[in-house]
Amino acid sequence: MKDNDSYDVVFTNGYKVEFDKKGNWQEVDCNVDAVPTAIIPAAIRTYIQQNYANSLIVQIDKDRHGYSIELNNGLDLDFDSDGKFRRIDD
């Protein structure tokens, strides 16, 4: 699916990836499975491993302000563009 600013790709397994018009990913949603670690900034991976070792990142959103992460335990976490933890999002 395409709108003026992005392209949405939905895979047969239900995973969704949204790309901007330049082809950069903006959102990856793997439902209940883990997002590929290769696209998660190292600082965020480290924070999750240290603070939520038994949780998986199932969704990641990226914009100019930073990253929003959803864990499989339902928590939503916000990080700045350098991967530094900001807050738990309600």
C-alpha positions, 0 to 999 in steps of 0.5 A: 500500500502506498500513500504520499509519504510512505509505502507499507509492506505486509508479509504473508506471516502478518509482519508489517514494514513501513518505508518512507519515500526514500526507502528507509524503514520507519516502522517494523511490526512483527506482531508477537515475534522479535524484530530483527536485531540487526535494525535495532540500534546497539544502545537500545538492544543493550538497554533492553537486555539489561532491563527487560531480559525476558522480553522481546521487541515486537515493534519499533518505530523511528522518526526524527525524534528517536525510537518507540519500542513495543515489548511483548509484555505490552510496555511501550518505551521511548528512546532518543535518536542516539538510543538513550532511554527517555521514558515508558510511554502510556 
